[in-house]
Amino acid sequence: MKVISLRLDKKGIREIEEIAKREKKDKSSVVRELIGYGLLYRAIKHYKEGKLSLERISKQLNLSISETIDMLADFGVEAPIDYDDYLKGYEGLE
């Protein structure tokens, strides 16, 4: 595992320390978890904006397509397609 350093303001450090204490984890684990959540949020946001396809977000999150669809549904994210795109996809199935 590689090491990276970063500068945080006092508020950020205090929040990390509070989470670590409350969850009985070390600060490094908390920061890694928060970075993971940030990457997840970013991927969902880009998918929602139409910048990522379902296939691409699945690959980024290391999930199957069905797992990704379930995860997006859990977050209340609808597919960023309009009705015409839906009809074109449906016609392609026939």
N, CA, C and O atoms as a GROMACS GRO file, in nm:
protein
  376
    1MET      N    1   0.084  -0.117   0.000
    1MET     CA    2   0.000   0.000   0.000
    1MET      C    3   0.089   0.124   0.000
    1MET      O    4   0.188   0.130   0.073
    2LYS      N    5   0.053   0.221  -0.083
    2LYS     CA    6   0.130   0.345  -0.090
    2LYS      C    7   0.080   0.443   0.014
    2LYS      O    8  -0.030   0.430   0.067
    3VAL      N    9   0.163   0.541   0.041
    3VAL     CA   10   0.131   0.644   0.140
    3VAL      C   11   0.112   0.776   0.067
    3VAL      O   12   0.186   0.810  -0.025
    4ILE      N   13   0.011   0.850   0.111
    4ILE     CA   14  -0.013   0.984   0.057
    4ILE      C   15  -0.038   1.076   0.175
    4ILE      O   16  -0.100   1.036   0.274
    5SER      N   17   0.010   1.198   0.165
    5SER     CA   18  -0.016   1.293   0.274
    5SER      C   19  -0.101   1.406   0.219
    5SER      O   20  -0.095   1.439   0.100
    6LEU      N   21  -0.180   1.465   0.306
    6LEU     CA   22  -0.261   1.579   0.266
    6LEU      C   23  -0.280   1.672   0.385
    6LEU      O   24  -0.264   1.633   0.500
    7ARG      N   25  -0.315   1.794   0.354
    7ARG     CA   26  -0.336   1.893   0.458
    7ARG      C   27  -0.486   1.910   0.480
    7ARG      O   28  -0.562   1.924   0.384
    8LEU      N   29  -0.527   1.910   0.605
    8LEU     CA   30  -0.667   1.932   0.641
    8LEU      C   31  -0.675   2.046   0.741
    8LEU      O   32  -0.582   2.069   0.819
    9ASP      N   33  -0.786   2.116   0.737
    9ASP     CA   34  -0.804   2.220   0.838
    9ASP      C   35  -0.845   2.155   0.970
    9ASP      O   36  -0.873   2.036   0.976
   10LYS      N   37  -0.848   2.235   1.075
   10LYS     CA   38  -0.877   2.182   1.209
   10LYS      C   39  -1.013   2.116   1.215
   10LYS      O   40  -1.030   2.014   1.282
   11LYS      N   41  -1.110   2.174   1.146
   11LYS     CA   42  -1.245   2.118   1.148
   11LYS      C   43  -1.246   1.977   1.086
   11LYS      O   44  -1.306   1.886   1.142
   12GLY      N   45  -1.180   1.961   0.973
   12GLY     CA   46  -1.173   1.830   0.908
   12GLY      C   47  -1.106   1.725   0.996
   12GLY      O   48  -1.153   1.612   1.006
   13ILE      N   49  -0.998   1.764   1.059
   13ILE     CA   50  -0.927   1.672   1.149
   13ILE      C   51  -1.014   1.635   1.268
   13ILE      O   52  -1.021   1.519   1.307
   14ARG      N   53  -1.081   1.734   1.324
   14ARG     CA   54  -1.170   1.710   1.438
   14ARG      C   55  -1.282   1.613   1.401
   14ARG      O   56  -1.315   1.523   1.478
   15GLU      N   57  -1.341   1.632   1.283
   15GLU     CA   58  -1.449   1.544   1.239
   15GLU      C   59  -1.400   1.400   1.222
   15GLU      O   60  -1.467   1.305   1.261
   16ILE      N   61  -1.282   1.385   1.162
   16ILE     CA   62  -1.225   1.251   1.144
   16ILE      C   63  -1.197   1.186   1.279
   16ILE      O   64  -1.226   1.068   1.299
   17GLU      N   65  -1.142   1.263   1.372
   17GLU     CA   66  -1.115   1.210   1.505
   17GLU      C   67  -1.244   1.170   1.578
   17GLU      O   68  -1.247   1.068   1.647
   18GLU      N   69  -1.348   1.250   1.562
   18GLU     CA   70  -1.477   1.218   1.626
   18GLU      C   71  -1.537   1.090   1.568
   18GLU      O   72  -1.588   1.006   1.642
   19ILE      N   73  -1.532   1.076   1.436
   19ILE     CA   74  -1.584   0.954   1.373
   19ILE      C   75  -1.504   0.834   1.419
   19ILE      O   76  -1.561   0.730   1.454
   20ALA      N   77  -1.372   0.847   1.420
   20ALA     CA   78  -1.285   0.736   1.462
   20ALA      C   79  -1.316   0.694   1.605
   20ALA      O   80  -1.325   0.575   1.635
   21LYS      N   81  -1.333   0.790   1.692
   21LYS     CA   82  -1.363   0.760   1.832
   21LYS      C   83  -1.500   0.694   1.845
   21LYS      O   84  -1.514   0.592   1.913
   22ARG      N   85  -1.600   0.751   1.780
   22ARG     CA   86  -1.736   0.699   1.788
   22ARG      C   87  -1.747   0.557   1.731
   22ARG      O   88  -1.819   0.473   1.786
   23GLU      N   89  -1.677   0.531   1.621
   23GLU     CA   90  -1.686   0.401   1.554
   23GLU      C   91  -1.574   0.305   1.596
   23GLU      O   92  -1.564   0.193   1.546
   24LYS      N   93  -1.489   0.352   1.688
   24LYS     CA   94  -1.378   0.271   1.738
   24LYS      C   95  -1.290   0.219   1.623
   24LYS      O   96  -1.262   0.100   1.612
   25LYS      N   97  -1.248   0.314   1.539
   25LYS     CA   98  -1.161   0.284   1.426
   25LYS      C   99  -1.042   0.378   1.433
   25LYS      O  100  -1.045   0.480   1.501
   26ASP      N  101  -0.936   0.340   1.361
   26ASP     CA  102  -0.823   0.433   1.353
   26ASP      C  103  -0.853   0.539   1.246
   26ASP      O  104  -0.936   0.517   1.158
   27LYS      N  105  -0.786   0.651   1.256
   27LYS     CA  106  -0.813   0.764   1.167
   27LYS      C  107  -0.788   0.729   1.020
   27LYS      O  108  -0.860   0.775   0.932
   28SER      N  109  -0.686   0.648   0.995
   28SER     CA  110  -0.656   0.611   0.856
   28SER      C  111  -0.772   0.532   0.794
   28SER      O  112  -0.807   0.554   0.678
   29SER      N  113  -0.830   0.442   0.871
   29SER     CA  114  -0.945   0.365   0.822
   29SER      C  115  -1.063   0.455   0.792
   29SER      O  116  -1.133   0.438   0.692
   30VAL      N  117  -1.086   0.551   0.879
   30VAL     CA  118  -1.196   0.646   0.859
   30VAL      C  119  -1.174   0.726   0.731
   30VAL      O  120  -1.267   0.742   0.652
   31VAL      N  121  -1.053   0.776   0.710
   31VAL     CA  122  -1.024   0.855   0.591
   31VAL      C  123  -1.040   0.769   0.465
   31VAL      O  124  -1.096   0.817   0.366
   32ARG      N  125  -0.992   0.645   0.467
   32ARG     CA  126  -1.009   0.557   0.350
   32ARG      C  127  -1.157   0.533   0.322
   32ARG      O  128  -1.200   0.533   0.207
   33GLU      N  129  -1.235   0.514   0.427
   33GLU     CA  130  -1.379   0.493   0.411
   33GLU      C  131  -1.445   0.618   0.351
   33GLU      O  132  -1.528   0.606   0.260
   34LEU      N  133  -1.409   0.735   0.400
   34LEU     CA  134  -1.466   0.859   0.349
   34LEU      C  135  -1.428   0.882   0.203
   34LEU      O  136  -1.509   0.929   0.124
   35ILE      N  137  -1.306   0.848   0.167
   35ILE     CA  138  -1.264   0.860   0.027
   35ILE      C  139  -1.347   0.766  -0.059
   35ILE      O  140  -1.389   0.802  -0.169
   36GLY      N  141  -1.370   0.645  -0.011
   36GLY     CA  142  -1.454   0.549  -0.084
   36GLY      C  143  -1.595   0.603  -0.106
   36GLY      O  144  -1.651   0.591  -0.215
   37TYR      N  145  -1.651   0.664  -0.001
   37TYR     CA  146  -1.784   0.724  -0.015
   37TYR      C  147  -1.782   0.839  -0.116
   37TYR      O  148  -1.877   0.857  -0.193
   38GLY      N  149  -1.676   0.916  -0.114
   38GLY     CA  150  -1.663   1.027  -0.209
   38GLY      C  151  -1.655   0.978  -0.352
   38GLY      O  152  -1.715   1.037  -0.441
   39LEU      N  153  -1.581   0.870  -0.374
   39LEU     CA  154  -1.570   0.813  -0.509
   39LEU      C  155  -1.704   0.757  -0.554
   39LEU      O  156  -1.741   0.771  -0.671
   40LEU      N  157  -1.777   0.694  -0.463
   40LEU     CA  158  -1.910   0.642  -0.493
   40LEU      C  159  -2.004   0.757  -0.530
   40LEU      O  160  -2.075   0.750  -0.630
   41TYR      N  161  -2.004   0.862  -0.448
   41TYR     CA  162  -2.088   0.979  -0.475
   41TYR      C  163  -2.056   1.038  -0.612
   41TYR      O  164  -2.146   1.072  -0.689
   42ARG      N  165  -1.928   1.051  -0.641
   42ARG     CA  166  -1.885   1.110  -0.769
   42ARG      C  167  -1.933   1.026  -0.888
   42ARG      O  168  -1.980   1.080  -0.988
   43ALA      N  169  -1.921   0.894  -0.876
   43ALA     CA  170  -1.965   0.806  -0.984
   43ALA      C  171  -2.117   0.816  -1.004
   43ALA      O  172  -2.164   0.824  -1.117
   44ILE      N  173  -2.192   0.816  -0.894
   44ILE     CA  174  -2.338   0.828  -0.903
   44ILE      C  175  -2.377   0.962  -0.965
   44ILE      O  176  -2.465   0.969  -1.050
   45LYS      N  177  -2.311   1.068  -0.922
   45LYS     CA  178  -2.339   1.201  -0.975
   45LYS      C  179  -2.313   1.206  -1.126
   45LYS      O  180  -2.394   1.260  -1.201
   46HIS      N  181  -2.201   1.150  -1.169
   46HIS     CA  182  -2.168   1.151  -1.312
   46HIS      C  183  -2.266   1.064  -1.391
   46HIS      O  184  -2.301   1.099  -1.504
   47TYR      N  185  -2.309   0.953  -1.334
   47TYR     CA  186  -2.409   0.870  -1.401
   47TYR      C  187  -2.539   0.947  -1.416
   47TYR      O  188  -2.600   0.948  -1.523
   48LYS      N  189  -2.581   1.011  -1.309
   48LYS     CA  190  -2.706   1.087  -1.307
   48LYS      C  191  -2.702   1.200  -1.409
   48LYS      O  192  -2.805   1.233  -1.469
   49GLU      N  193  -2.585   1.261  -1.429
   49GLU     CA  194  -2.568   1.370  -1.525
   49GLU      C  195  -2.551   1.319  -1.668
   49GLU      O  196  -2.542   1.399  -1.762
   50GLY      N  197  -2.545   1.187  -1.684
   50GLY     CA  198  -2.528   1.130  -1.818
   50GLY      C  199  -2.384   1.124  -1.864
   50GLY      O  200  -2.359   1.098  -1.981
   51LYS      N  201  -2.289   1.150  -1.774
   51LYS     CA  202  -2.148   1.148  -1.810
   51LYS      C  203  -2.090   1.007  -1.805
   51LYS      O  204  -1.984   0.982  -1.863
   52LEU      N  205  -2.159   0.915  -1.737
   52LEU     CA  206  -2.116   0.775  -1.728
   52LEU      C  207  -2.230   0.686  -1.771
   52LEU      O  208  -2.346   0.709  -1.736
   53SER      N  209  -2.197   0.583  -1.847
   53SER     CA  210  -2.297   0.483  -1.883
   53SER      C  211  -2.312   0.384  -1.768
   53SER      O  212  -2.231   0.382  -1.675
   54LEU      N  213  -2.415   0.303  -1.775
   54LEU     CA  214  -2.437   0.201  -1.674
   54LEU      C  215  -2.319   0.104  -1.671
   54LEU      O  216  -2.274   0.063  -1.564
   55GLU      N  217  -2.270   0.069  -1.789
   55GLU     CA  218  -2.155  -0.023  -1.797
   55GLU      C  219  -2.032   0.040  -1.732
   55GLU      O  220  -1.959  -0.027  -1.657
   56ARG      N  221  -2.009   0.165  -1.760
   56ARG     CA  222  -1.888   0.233  -1.707
   56ARG      C  223  -1.894   0.249  -1.555
   56ARG      O  224  -1.794   0.227  -1.487
   57ILE      N  225  -2.010   0.288  -1.502
   57ILE     CA  226  -2.020   0.303  -1.357
   57ILE      C  227  -2.006   0.167  -1.289
   57ILE      O  228  -1.948   0.157  -1.181
   58SER      N  229  -2.057   0.062  -1.354
   58SER     CA  230  -2.042  -0.073  -1.298
   58SER      C  231  -1.895  -0.111  -1.289
   58SER      O  232  -1.850  -0.166  -1.188
   59LYS      N  233  -1.821  -0.081  -1.394
   59LYS     CA  234  -1.677  -0.112  -1.394
   59LYS      C  235  -1.604  -0.030  -1.289
   59LYS      O  236  -1.518  -0.082  -1.218
   60GLN      N  237  -1.637   0.100  -1.279
   60GLN     CA  238  -1.570   0.186  -1.181
   60GLN      C  239  -1.594   0.137  -1.038
   60GLN      O  240  -1.504   0.142  -0.954
   61LEU      N  241  -1.716   0.090  -1.012
   61LEU     CA  242  -1.751   0.046  -0.877
   61LEU      C  243  -1.723  -0.102  -0.854
   61LEU      O  244  -1.745  -0.153  -0.745
   62ASN      N  245  -1.675  -0.170  -0.958
   62ASN     CA  246  -1.644  -0.312  -0.950
   62ASN      C  247  -1.768  -0.393  -0.910
   62ASN      O  248  -1.761  -0.481  -0.823
   63LEU      N  249  -1.880  -0.362  -0.975
   63LEU     CA  250  -2.006  -0.430  -0.951
   63LEU      C  251  -2.060  -0.485  -1.082
   63LEU      O  252  -2.023  -0.438  -1.190
   64SER      N  253  -2.147  -0.585  -1.072
   64SER     CA  254  -2.215  -0.632  -1.192
   64SER      C  255  -2.321  -0.529  -1.231
   64SER      O  256  -2.354  -0.440  -1.152
   65ILE      N  257  -2.373  -0.540  -1.352
   65ILE     CA  258  -2.477  -0.447  -1.398
   65ILE      C  259  -2.597  -0.454  -1.304
   65ILE      O  260  -2.651  -0.350  -1.265
   66SER      N  261  -2.641  -0.574  -1.269
   66SER     CA  262  -2.758  -0.587  -1.184
   66SER      C  263  -2.732  -0.531  -1.044
   66SER      O  264  -2.821  -0.469  -0.985
   67GLU      N  265  -2.612  -0.552  -0.990
   67GLU     CA  266  -2.578  -0.495  -0.859
   67GLU      C  267  -2.578  -0.342  -0.866
   67GLU      O  268  -2.621  -0.274  -0.773
   68THR      N  269  -2.530  -0.289  -0.978
   68THR     CA  270  -2.526  -0.144  -0.996
   68THR      C  271  -2.667  -0.088  -1.005
   68THR      O  272  -2.697   0.015  -0.944
   69ILE      N  273  -2.753  -0.154  -1.080
   69ILE     CA  274  -2.892  -0.110  -1.092
   69ILE      C  275  -2.959  -0.110  -0.954
   69ILE      O  276  -3.030  -0.016  -0.920
   70ASP      N  277  -2.936  -0.216  -0.876
   70ASP     CA  278  -2.993  -0.223  -0.741
   70ASP      C  279  -2.939  -0.111  -0.652
   70ASP      O  280  -3.015  -0.049  -0.578
   71MET      N  281  -2.809  -0.086  -0.660
   71MET     CA  282  -2.747   0.018  -0.579
   71MET      C  283  -2.803   0.155  -0.617
   71MET      O  284  -2.834   0.237  -0.530
   72LEU      N  285  -2.815   0.181  -0.747
   72LEU     CA  286  -2.870   0.308  -0.792
   72LEU      C  287  -3.014   0.324  -0.746
   72LEU      O  288  -3.056   0.433  -0.706
   73ALA      N  289  -3.091   0.216  -0.752
   73ALA     CA  290  -3.230   0.220  -0.705
   73ALA      C  291  -3.236   0.251  -0.556
   73ALA      O  292  -3.322   0.326  -0.511
   74ASP      N  293  -3.144   0.192  -0.479
   74ASP     CA  294  -3.138   0.219  -0.335
   74ASP      C  295  -3.116   0.368  -0.307
   74ASP      O  296  -3.165   0.422  -0.207
   75PHE      N  297  -3.042   0.434  -0.396
   75PHE     CA  298  -3.016   0.577  -0.381
   75PHE      C  299  -3.121   0.663  -0.451
   75PHE      O  300  -3.112   0.786  -0.451
   76GLY      N  301  -3.220   0.598  -0.511
   76GLY     CA  302  -3.327   0.672  -0.578
   76GLY      C  303  -3.285   0.736  -0.708
   76GLY      O  304  -3.344   0.836  -0.750
   77VAL      N  305  -3.184   0.681  -0.772
   77VAL     CA  306  -3.133   0.737  -0.897
   77VAL      C  307  -3.201   0.669  -1.015
   77VAL      O  308  -3.197   0.546  -1.028
   78GLU      N  309  -3.262   0.748  -1.099
   78GLU     CA  310  -3.326   0.696  -1.220
   78GLU      C  311  -3.227   0.706  -1.335
   78GLU      O  312  -3.135   0.787  -1.334
   79ALA      N  313  -3.249   0.620  -1.434
   79ALA     CA  314  -3.163   0.622  -1.553
   79ALA      C  315  -3.177   0.756  -1.624
   79ALA      O  316  -3.289   0.805  -1.641
   80PRO      N  317  -3.065   0.816  -1.665
   80PRO     CA  318  -3.071   0.947  -1.731
   80PRO      C  319  -3.104   0.935  -1.879
   80PRO      O  320  -3.029   0.985  -1.964
   81ILE      N  321  -3.214   0.868  -1.912
   81ILE     CA  322  -3.256   0.855  -2.052
   81ILE      C  323  -3.396   0.911  -2.065
   81ILE      O  324  -3.474   0.910  -1.969
   82ASP      N  325  -3.428   0.960  -2.184
   82ASP     CA  326  -3.563   1.010  -2.204
   82ASP      C  327  -3.648   0.901  -2.271
   82ASP      O  328  -3.598   0.793  -2.305
   83TYR      N  329  -3.773   0.929  -2.288
   83TYR     CA  330  -3.868   0.830  -2.338
   83TYR      C  331  -3.831   0.781  -2.478
   83TYR      O  332  -3.846   0.663  -2.507
   84ASP      N  333  -3.782   0.871  -2.564
   84ASP     CA  334  -3.744   0.832  -2.700
   84ASP      C  335  -3.629   0.731  -2.698
   84ASP      O  336  -3.629   0.635  -2.776
   85ASP      N  337  -3.531   0.753  -2.612
   85ASP     CA  338  -3.420   0.658  -2.598
   85ASP      C  339  -3.472   0.522  -2.552
   85ASP      O  340  -3.427   0.418  -2.599
   86TYR      N  341  -3.566   0.526  -2.460
   86TYR     CA  342  -3.626   0.402  -2.409
   86TYR      C  343  -3.693   0.325  -2.522
   86TYR      O  344  -3.675   0.204  -2.534
   87LEU      N  345  -3.769   0.396  -2.604
   87LEU     CA  346  -3.839   0.331  -2.715
   87LEU      C  347  -3.740   0.273  -2.817
   87LEU      O  348  -3.762   0.164  -2.869
   88LYS      N  349  -3.633   0.345  -2.845
   88LYS     CA  350  -3.531   0.294  -2.936
   88LYS      C  351  -3.469   0.166  -2.882
   88LYS      O  352  -3.448   0.070  -2.957
   89GLY      N  353  -3.438   0.164  -2.754
   89GLY     CA  354  -3.383   0.044  -2.693
   89GLY      C  355  -3.481  -0.072  -2.697
   89GLY      O  356  -3.442  -0.187  -2.719
   90TYR      N  357  -3.608  -0.042  -2.675
   90TYR     CA  358  -3.712  -0.146  -2.678
   90TYR      C  359  -3.726  -0.202  -2.817
   90TYR      O  360  -3.741  -0.323  -2.834
   91GLU      N  361  -3.722  -0.114  -2.919
   91GLU     CA  362  -3.730  -0.159  -3.059
   91GLU      C  363  -3.612  -0.246  -3.095
   91GLU      O  364  -3.626  -0.339  -3.174
   92GLY      N  365  -3.497  -0.217  -3.038
   92GLY     CA  366  -3.377  -0.296  -3.065
   92GLY      C  367  -3.388  -0.438  -3.011
   92GLY      O  368  -3.322  -0.529  -3.062
   93LEU      N  369  -3.469  -0.456  -2.910
   93LEU     CA  370  -3.486  -0.589  -2.852
   93LEU      C  371  -3.570  -0.681  -2.942
   93LEU      O  372  -3.556  -0.803  -2.938
   94GLU      N  373  -3.656  -0.621  -3.022
   94GLU     CA  374  -3.746  -0.701  -3.107
   94GLU      C  375  -3.678  -0.762  -3.224
   94GLU      O  376  -3.742  -0.831  -3.304
   0.00000   0.00000   0.00000
